Amino acid sequence: DRIAEAIALAREMERLDLLVDHEDAIDALEEEARRSGLTLDVRLEIDCGDHRSGVDPAAPRALELAERLASAKHLRFAGI
């Protein structure tokens, strides 16, 4: 819901790292970055055991999301 705000901040800042833990967020960021002519730095958020946010690092989905980030044309996979 705050992608427009993230794009505006990315234009103003030297570097802005964003966190994602869902494929919908990756798709939305990729589309907005493409439209804006930007490459966004994005990290995969991992659940560290509190189960509030992030993807389970042992789940196959974690690798799928990392691969999706790494292959995105307008997103730079900045780590975990």
N, C-alpha and C positions, 0 to 999 in steps of 0.2 A: 504493500500500500504506500510505501514511502520511496518508491523508485525515482520519481521526479526530483525529490529532495536529494537523493543520493547522486543523481546526475548533476544537479546544480553544484553540490559540494565538490564533486570530482573535477568540475571545470575550474573551481577556485583554488583547490589544494594541490600541492606538489604530489601527494600520494594519499589515497584513501582506500583502506582495505575494508571490504564488505564480507560479511559472513552469510553462508547459506547452508541449509540442511534439507532442502527439498528440490526436486527437479522443476517444479513450477517456478520457484524463485530463480533458478538458473536460466530457464527459458525467458522469463520476463526481463531479467537483467541483460541477457544476450540481445534481445530485441531492442530494448531501449538504448543500449550501447551502440548497436548498429545504426539505429536512427540518428543518434547524436554524434556519430563519428568518433567515438571514444573507445579506448580499451580500458576496461575496469579490472582492478586487482581484487580477486575474490578468493577467500579461504573457505575450506569445508569445516563447518562447525561439528565437532565430535562431542557426543554425550560422555561426560567424565564420571558418570555414576549418579548424578542428582536427578536425572530423568526429566529435566525442565525443558531442555532444548538440545539440539544436536542429534546426529545420527549415531546409532550404535556402531562402534568401530569393528565389532566382530560380524556384523551383518553384511551379506553380499551387497546390499544396497550402498554401503559406504564406498566400496570400490567402484560401483557403477556411477555414483555421483562424482567421484574423483576423476574418473575417465571422461565423463561428460564435461566437466570443467576444463580438463586438459585439452579437449578437442574443440572447445568453443573458439570461434574466430575473433570475437570481440571481448573476451574475458581472458584474463591472465590468471592461471591457477597459482596463487601466491602461497599455498601451503595449507596446513591444518591448524 
